[in-house]
Amino acid sequence: MTNILSANFLRLKKNKVFWGGLLLMAAWGVFMPVNLHMDAVQSGYADNIENGLFACALFIGIIIAVFCSLFIGTEYNDGTIRNKIIVGGRRWQIYLANAVVSTVVGLVLCGAYLFPYLCVGMPLMGTFTAPVEMVLLTALTMLLLSVAFSSIFTCIAMVCQNKAATAVICILLAFGFWMVGMVLNQMLEAPKTHVCYSLDENGEMSSYEEPNPKYLEGMKREIVQTLYDINPGGQAIQCATMAAVNPPRLPLYSLGIIVLATGAGCALFRKRDLK
């Protein structure tokens, strides 16, 4: 297991996708606070440092999807996984070694955004105005979310032996999570009433409110909210906006995804007929 991990991390040091993602996240971490500060100067209203602190959650899944599909797909293309088994490596060790590397990459990418954001943002916008507990819980949620993304895409990449197909599936799934999260968010954000306008006999316009048929309440709202909380795309949106309805639940859902994806991936990889 140690030798497999060492070999994986040695490959990681030379991986262009990893370094490209790292530079992208670091550049974004510098750009966001500068952009927020410039908007605040132009509008005359002070902006809070936490407003963009977790914005990277929106796109971390896409970057991890690209990395996992190419990093693990290359092992299949080059026959590295088959060779590891031939020399005595156990399948669960090979799977977990790739899962560990993917997890580390996800966490490092988050840190590559957060560190420059805080270094640049705090001198420009000051300290946090939100409760520290909320900031820490959101940070924990985002970090576990990145691990959940890594677990899902590692599972797909280890089961699918075609590098091109793996890349397409992972990237489309990452966008799919995000799009489903947006749809669920719109459903939950629908107002309880909406304003209607009408003209009377004198030609004067009047307004009145009537119930919004798209407003969710009761059991329907609970079901949609739960799906929104479980969906990684929904968690990403809630982290970026720091507007989670059930903050303590999100890390638990991510842990559940990690366990399920890793367990399923290990089981499927053990039965996989390697070409």
C-alpha positions in Angstrom: 0.0 0.0 0.0 2.8 2.4 0.9 4.7 1.7 -2.3 1.5 2.2 -4.4 0.9 5.5 -2.6 4.4 6.7 -3.1 4.2 5.9 -6.8 0.9 7.8 -7.1 2.2 10.9 -5.4 5.3 10.8 -7.6 3.1 10.8 -10.6 1.1 13.6 -9.0 4.2 15.8 -8.8 4.5 15.6 -12.6 0.8 15.9 -13.4 0.0 19.0 -15.5 -3.7 18.8 -14.8 -3.1 19.0 -11.0 -0.7 22.0 -11.3 -3.0 23.7 -13.8 -5.9 23.3 -11.4 -3.8 24.6 -8.6 -2.8 27.7 -10.4 -6.4 28.3 -11.6 -7.7 28.1 -8.0 -4.9 30.3 -6.6 -5.6 32.9 -9.3 -9.3 32.8 -8.6 -8.6 33.2 -4.9 -6.7 36.5 -5.6 -9.3 37.7 -8.2 -12.4 37.3 -6.0 -11.5 39.6 -3.1 -10.0 42.2 -5.4 -13.2 42.2 -7.5 -15.5 42.4 -4.4 -13.5 45.3 -3.1 -13.6 47.2 -6.4 -17.4 46.7 -6.5 -17.7 47.9 -3.0 -15.7 51.0 -3.8 -17.8 51.8 -6.9 -21.1 51.2 -5.1 -20.1 52.9 -1.9 -21.3 49.9 0.2 -18.8 47.9 2.2 -18.6 44.2 1.3 -18.0 41.4 3.8 -15.0 39.1 3.4 -17.1 35.9 3.7 -19.3 36.8 0.7 -16.9 35.1 -1.7 -14.9 33.0 0.6 -16.5 29.7 -0.4 -17.2 30.5 -4.1 -14.8 27.9 -5.2 -17.3 25.2 -4.1 -19.3 25.9 -7.2 -16.5 24.7 -9.5 -14.4 22.4 -7.4 -16.4 19.4 -8.5 -15.7 20.1 -12.2 -11.9 20.4 -11.6 -11.8 17.2 -9.6 -13.8 15.4 -12.3 -11.2 16.4 -14.9 -8.3 15.4 -12.7 -9.7 12.0 -11.6 -10.8 10.9 -15.1 -7.4 11.8 -16.6 -5.1 10.7 -13.8 -6.8 7.3 -13.2 -7.7 6.9 -16.9 -4.0 7.2 -17.8 -3.2 4.2 -15.5 -5.6 2.1 -17.5 -4.3 3.3 -20.9 -0.7 2.6 -19.9 -1.5 -0.7 -18.3 -0.2 0.5 -14.9 -3.1 -0.9 -12.9 -2.7 -4.4 -14.5 1.0 -4.3 -13.8 0.4 -3.4 -10.1 -1.8 -6.5 -9.8 0.7 -8.7 -11.5 3.5 -7.7 -9.1 1.2 -8.6 -6.1 -0.8 -5.4 -5.4 -4.2 -6.1 -4.0 -7.1 -4.5 -5.7 -8.5 -2.8 -2.6 -5.0 -1.3 -2.0 -4.8 0.0 -5.6 -8.3 1.5 -5.3 -7.8 3.2 -1.9 -4.4 4.5 -3.0 -6.1 6.3 -5.9 -8.9 7.5 -3.6 -6.4 8.9 -1.2 -4.6 10.9 -3.9 -7.9 12.2 -5.3 -8.9 13.2 -1.8 -5.6 15.0 -1.2 -5.9 16.8 -4.5 -9.5 18.0 -3.7 -8.4 19.4 -0.3 -5.3 21.0 -1.7 -7.3 22.7 -4.4 -9.7 24.1 -1.8 -6.6 25.4 0.2 -5.2 26.9 -3.0 -8.3 29.1 -3.2 -8.8 29.9 0.5 -5.3 30.8 1.4 -4.7 33.6 -1.2 -8.3 34.7 -0.7 -7.8 35.4 3.0 -4.3 36.9 2.5 -5.7 39.4 -0.1 -9.2 39.8 1.3 -8.5 40.5 4.9 -6.4 43.6 4.3 -9.0 44.9 1.8 -12.3 44.0 3.6 -11.3 43.3 7.2 -12.3 40.4 9.3 -15.4 38.2 9.3 -18.8 39.7 10.2 -20.6 36.3 10.2 -20.5 34.1 13.3 -17.2 32.2 13.5 -19.2 28.9 14.1 -21.0 29.4 10.8 -17.8 30.1 8.9 -16.0 27.1 10.3 -19.0 24.8 9.7 -19.2 26.0 6.1 -15.5 25.4 5.6 -15.9 21.9 7.0 -18.8 21.3 4.7 -16.9 22.5 1.6 -13.8 20.3 2.5 -16.0 17.2 3.0 -17.9 18.1 -0.2 -14.5 18.1 -2.1 -13.8 14.6 -0.7 -17.3 13.4 -1.7 -16.7 14.6 -5.3 -13.3 12.8 -5.2 -14.9 9.6 -4.0 -17.6 9.7 -6.7 -15.3 10.4 -9.6 -12.7 7.9 -8.3 -15.4 5.3 -8.3 -16.3 6.0 -11.9 -12.7 6.2 -13.1 -11.8 2.9 -11.4 -14.7 1.0 -12.8 -14.7 2.4 -16.4 -11.5 1.4 -18.3 -12.0 3.8 -21.2 -10.2 7.0 -20.6 -12.3 9.1 -23.0 -15.6 7.7 -21.7 -14.5 8.3 -18.1 -13.7 11.9 -18.8 -17.1 12.5 -20.5 -19.1 10.8 -17.8 -17.3 12.5 -14.9 -17.5 16.0 -16.4 -21.1 15.6 -17.5 -22.0 14.3 -14.0 -20.3 17.3 -12.4 -22.3 19.7 -14.5 -25.4 17.6 -13.9 -25.0 17.9 -10.1 -24.7 21.6 -10.5 -27.6 22.0 -12.8 -29.9 19.9 -10.6 -28.8 21.9 -7.6 -29.8 25.1 -9.5 -33.2 23.7 -10.3 -33.9 22.6 -6.8 -32.7 26.0 -5.5 -35.2 27.8 -7.8 -38.0 25.5 -6.6 -37.2 26.3 -2.9 -36.7 30.1 -3.6 -40.2 30.4 -5.2 -42.1 33.2 -3.3 -45.2 32.3 -1.3 -47.2 34.9 -3.2 -46.8 37.0 -6.3 -48.0 40.4 -7.3 -50.6 40.7 -10.1 -51.6 43.9 -11.9 -55.0 44.8 -13.4 -56.7 47.8 -15.0 -60.0 49.0 -13.7 -62.8 50.7 -15.7 -61.2 54.1 -15.3 -57.9 52.9 -16.8 -56.1 53.0 -13.5 -53.7 50.2 -12.6 -54.1 48.4 -9.3 -52.1 45.6 -7.8 -52.9 42.7 -5.6 -51.2 39.6 -4.3 -52.3 36.0 -4.9 -50.9 32.7 -3.8 -48.1 31.3 -5.9 -48.9 27.8 -7.2 -45.2 27.0 -7.5 -44.5 27.7 -3.8 -43.6 24.5 -2.0 -44.9 23.7 1.5 -45.4 20.8 3.8 -44.1 17.4 2.8 -43.2 18.5 -0.8 -40.9 21.2 0.6 -39.2 18.8 3.0 -38.6 16.3 0.2 -37.1 18.9 -2.2 -35.0 20.4 0.6 -33.6 17.0 1.5 -32.7 16.2 -2.1 -31.1 19.7 -2.3 -29.0 19.0 0.8 -27.9 15.5 -0.4 -27.1 16.6 -4.0 -23.4 17.7 -4.1 -24.4 20.5 -6.5 -26.9 21.7 -4.0 -24.3 21.6 -1.2 -21.9 23.6 -3.4 -24.5 26.3 -3.9 -25.3 26.5 -0.2 -21.6 26.7 0.7 -21.0 29.4 -1.9 -23.9 31.5 -0.6 -23.6 30.5 3.1 -27.4 30.2 3.1 -27.9 26.6 4.2 -31.2 25.8 5.8 -29.8 22.7 7.6 -26.1 23.4 8.0 -25.3 20.5 10.4 -26.8 18.0 8.0 -24.6 18.8 5.0 -21.3 17.3 6.4 -23.2 14.1 7.4 -24.7 13.7 3.9 -21.2 14.2 2.4 -19.8 11.5 4.7 -22.6 9.2 3.6 -21.7 9.8 0.0 -18.0 9.2 0.7 -18.7 5.8 2.4 -21.2 4.7 -0.3 -19.1 5.7 -3.2 -15.9 4.2 -1.8 -17.6 1.0 -0.8 -19.4 0.5 -4.1 -16.2 1.4 -6.0 -14.1 -1.1 -4.1 -16.7 -3.9 -4.6 -17.1 -3.2 -8.4 -13.4 -2.9 -9.0 -12.7 -6.2 -7.3 -15.0 -7.9 -9.8 -13.8 -5.9 -12.8 -12.2 -8.0 -15.6 -9.1 -5.9 -16.4 -8.2 -5.9 -20.1 
